[in-house]
Amino acid sequence: MTQEYIIHLAREALTTALLLSAPTLGFGLVVGLTVAVLQATTQIQEQTLTFVPKIVAVMLALLVFGSWMLNVMVGFTQNLFGDLSNIMR
């Protein structure tokens, strides 16, 4: 196991983590900004108003992108287990 392989494996793990978190974080960000603009224009400063729409948006993102996220995780795991012989050297 060389240093280059470890760096490659770490890079792949970070890339996979970023790919998996991007849809849910993106949906939460868009909904959070929308609610913030709505609160600023109507001057409603209820703190709990921001949480429920974000939770719903994240759940919807998981429903929409869940199968894709699972395929990405399975692909990463298969590549990792496939290269297991390289790791043990």
ChimeraX attribute file (.defattr): number of C-alpha atoms within 10 A of each C-alpha:
attribute: neighborCount
match mode: 1-to-1
recipient: residues
	/A:1	10
	/A:2	10
	/A:3	8
	/A:4	9
	/A:5	12
	/A:6	12
	/A:7	11
	/A:8	12
	/A:9	15
	/A:10	12
	/A:11	12
	/A:12	14
	/A:13	16
	/A:14	12
	/A:15	11
	/A:16	16
	/A:17	13
	/A:18	12
	/A:19	14
	/A:20	18
	/A:21	12
	/A:22	12
	/A:23	18
	/A:24	21
	/A:25	16
	/A:26	14
	/A:27	19
	/A:28	21
	/A:29	15
	/A:30	13
	/A:31	20
	/A:32	18
	/A:33	13
	/A:34	14
	/A:35	17
	/A:36	17
	/A:37	12
	/A:38	13
	/A:39	16
	/A:40	11
	/A:41	9
	/A:42	9
	/A:43	10
	/A:44	11
	/A:45	12
	/A:46	8
	/A:47	8
	/A:48	8
	/A:49	14
	/A:50	17
	/A:51	14
	/A:52	10
	/A:53	16
	/A:54	21
	/A:55	15
	/A:56	14
	/A:57	21
	/A:58	20
	/A:59	16
	/A:60	14
	/A:61	18
	/A:62	17
	/A:63	11
	/A:64	13
	/A:65	14
	/A:66	16
	/A:67	11
	/A:68	13
	/A:69	17
	/A:70	12
	/A:71	11
	/A:72	16
	/A:73	17
	/A:74	12
	/A:75	13
	/A:76	16
	/A:77	13
	/A:78	12
	/A:79	12
	/A:80	16
	/A:81	12
	/A:82	11
	/A:83	11
	/A:84	11
	/A:85	10
	/A:86	12
	/A:87	13
	/A:88	7
	/A:89	7
